[in-house]
Amino acid sequence: MQRRNLTRIALVAAALMGIVAGWSCYQVIAVSRDASPFLYDDLAKVPKQRVGLFLGCSERLGNGTPNPYFQARVRAATDLFLDGKIEYILASGDNSRPNYNEPAWAKAALIAEGVPEDRIVLDYASFRTFDSIARARAIFGLSEFVVISQKFHNERAVYLARAQGISAIGFNAVDVTGYYGVRVHMREVLAKARAVMDSKLGAHPKYLGPRIMIGKS
C-alpha cells in the first residue's frame, strides 16, 4: 500500500512538473512572438529615439574574464549613439551590494568608447528587468525608448514595456554562443514565464523615488 501511494505521488508530481514546463515553454513562444515586430538587428533600420535603455549585467564572469554579454551591449549602445539613433543612454542595473555596480561599469565602458559623460544617465535601483522598464517610466518619465541588450533579453524587456503601455523597441546586441550562452538561454525560459506573471498580476518595482528628467536641468 505504501509503495502504491508513493507511486501515485510520483506520478502526480511528474504530471505537475510537465504542466509547468509546458506552460513555461508556451510563454517563451508568446513573449517572443509579441515582441518580434519591435526588434531590430540592423542599425540602419532602427527608428530614432531620444533615449536608449541599456540593460545592465556584470562586466566580468565568475572566473574574472570579461563578460561577452556586457561587451556586446556596450558596443551596441555606442553604435546607436554615434550613429545619431539616440541622444541619451539610461544605464540601468543592480547596485545592491558593495563592489557590484552595473550602471557604473556601463558608464565607464561607454565613456571609453566615446560616449560623452553628460549623455549618460544612471539608474542604480533596477535589480531586474521588470524594474528597469517600470522605473524608466515612473522615475525618468519615458513613454518610449530603445532597449539595448541581446535579442532573447530584448524580447522580454519589450514585452514588459508594451504590457505597461510603453512604446519600446529593441536593438539586438550580438549574442553569445557556447556553453555559457546555452546556460543563459536555459534560464531565460523561467525569466520569460515570470515576465508574463509580472504583467498579468500588476507587479511593482522594488524601489521608486523622485522623478528625474533626462536632459533637463
C-alpha positions in Angstrom: 0.0 0.0 0.0 2.8 2.4 0.9 4.6 1.7 -2.3 1.5 2.2 -4.3 0.9 5.6 -2.6 4.4 6.7 -3.3 4.0 5.7 -7.0 0.8 7.8 -7.2 2.6 10.8 -5.6 5.5 10.4 -8.0 3.1 10.3 -11.0 1.2 13.4 -9.8 4.4 15.3 -9.2 5.7 14.3 -12.7 2.4 15.4 -14.2 2.5 18.8 -12.4 6.1 19.3 -13.5 5.1 18.5 -17.1 2.3 21.1 -16.9 4.6 23.8 -15.5 7.3 23.0 -18.1 4.7 23.1 -21.0 3.2 26.4 -19.7 6.6 27.9 -19.4 7.6 26.9 -22.9 4.3 28.4 -24.2 5.1 31.7 -22.5 8.5 31.8 -24.1 6.9 31.4 -27.5 4.2 34.0 -26.8 6.6 36.6 -25.4 9.0 36.1 -28.4 6.1 36.3 -30.9 4.6 39.5 -29.3 8.0 41.3 -29.2 9.4 40.2 -32.5 7.9 43.1 -34.7 9.6 45.7 -32.5 13.2 44.3 -32.5 16.0 45.3 -34.8 19.3 43.7 -35.8 20.2 46.3 -38.5 21.4 49.6 -37.0 20.3 51.5 -40.2 16.7 50.4 -39.7 16.4 51.5 -36.0 14.0 54.4 -35.7 15.4 57.4 -33.9 14.7 57.6 -30.2 15.6 60.2 -27.6 16.8 57.6 -25.1 18.4 54.1 -25.2 17.8 51.9 -22.2 21.0 49.9 -21.5 20.1 46.8 -19.5 23.0 46.1 -17.2 24.9 43.0 -16.3 28.2 42.2 -14.7 31.3 43.4 -16.7 33.1 40.2 -15.8 32.2 36.5 -15.5 32.6 34.5 -12.3 36.1 33.4 -13.4 37.2 37.0 -13.8 37.3 37.1 -17.6 35.4 39.9 -19.5 31.7 39.2 -19.9 30.9 39.0 -23.6 27.2 39.9 -23.0 28.4 43.2 -21.4 30.9 43.9 -24.1 28.3 43.4 -26.9 25.8 45.6 -25.2 28.4 48.4 -24.8 29.2 48.1 -28.5 25.5 48.2 -29.5 24.8 51.2 -27.3 27.8 53.1 -28.6 26.8 52.3 -32.2 23.3 53.7 -31.6 24.7 56.9 -30.1 27.5 57.6 -32.5 25.1 56.9 -35.5 22.7 59.5 -34.1 19.9 57.0 -33.3 19.7 58.1 -29.7 20.6 61.2 -27.8 21.0 59.8 -24.2 21.7 56.4 -22.7 20.0 55.4 -19.5 22.3 52.8 -17.9 20.1 50.6 -15.7 21.1 47.9 -13.3 21.9 46.4 -10.0 24.0 48.2 -7.3 22.6 46.4 -4.3 25.9 45.2 -2.7 29.4 46.5 -2.2 31.8 46.2 -5.2 28.9 45.4 -7.6 27.7 48.3 -9.7 26.3 47.6 -13.1 25.4 51.2 -14.0 28.8 52.5 -13.1 30.5 49.7 -15.1 28.3 50.6 -18.1 29.1 54.3 -17.8 32.9 53.8 -17.7 32.8 51.4 -20.7 30.6 53.8 -22.7 32.8 56.8 -22.0 35.8 54.7 -23.0 34.1 54.1 -26.4 33.4 57.8 -27.0 30.0 58.5 -25.5 30.1 61.9 -23.6 29.6 61.6 -19.9 26.8 64.2 -19.9 24.8 61.9 -22.2 24.8 59.0 -19.8 22.2 58.8 -17.0 22.4 56.1 -14.3 19.6 54.1 -12.6 21.1 52.3 -9.7 18.0 50.7 -8.3 16.8 48.3 -11.0 17.6 44.9 -9.7 15.8 43.0 -12.5 14.5 43.7 -16.0 11.0 44.5 -14.8 12.3 47.2 -12.5 14.4 48.7 -15.3 11.3 49.0 -17.5 9.0 50.2 -14.8 11.4 52.8 -13.4 12.2 54.1 -16.9 8.6 55.3 -17.0 7.9 56.1 -13.3 11.2 57.8 -12.4 12.6 59.0 -15.7 9.3 59.9 -17.4 9.9 57.9 -20.5 7.0 56.7 -22.6 9.2 55.4 -25.4 12.8 54.2 -25.8 15.0 51.6 -27.5 16.1 48.7 -25.3 19.7 47.7 -25.6 20.6 44.0 -24.9 20.8 40.6 -26.6 17.7 39.5 -28.6 16.4 37.0 -26.1 16.6 39.7 -23.4 15.1 42.4 -25.6 12.1 40.1 -26.3 11.3 40.0 -22.6 12.0 43.7 -21.9 10.0 44.9 -24.9 7.1 42.6 -23.9 7.1 44.0 -20.4 7.3 47.6 -21.7 4.4 47.2 -24.1 2.3 45.5 -21.5 2.7 48.7 -19.4 1.8 50.9 -22.3 5.3 52.0 -23.2 6.2 52.3 -26.9 9.5 50.4 -26.6 11.6 48.9 -29.4 14.8 46.9 -29.1 18.2 46.9 -30.7 19.8 43.5 -30.5 23.4 43.3 -29.4 25.5 40.3 -30.6 24.5 37.1 -28.8 26.9 34.7 -27.0 27.3 31.1 -28.2 29.0 28.1 -26.5 28.4 26.6 -23.0 27.8 29.9 -21.3 25.3 31.1 -23.9 23.4 27.8 -23.5 23.1 28.2 -19.7 21.8 31.8 -20.1 19.2 30.8 -22.7 18.0 28.0 -20.4 17.5 30.4 -17.5 15.6 32.7 -19.9 12.7 30.2 -20.1 11.8 30.8 -16.5 12.5 34.5 -16.8 10.0 34.9 -19.7 7.4 32.9 -17.7 7.9 35.3 -14.8 7.6 38.3 -17.1 4.1 37.1 -18.1 3.2 36.7 -14.5 4.5 40.2 -13.6 2.5 41.8 -16.4 -0.7 39.9 -15.6 -0.6 40.4 -11.9 0.5 44.0 -11.9 3.9 43.8 -10.3 5.7 46.8 -9.0 9.4 47.7 -8.9 11.2 47.2 -5.6 12.1 50.9 -5.3 10.7 54.1 -6.7 11.7 57.6 -5.8 11.7 61.2 -7.1 11.3 62.0 -10.7 14.5 62.6 -12.8 14.1 64.3 -16.2 16.7 63.2 -18.7 18.4 66.0 -20.4 16.7 68.7 -18.4 18.3 70.6 -15.5 
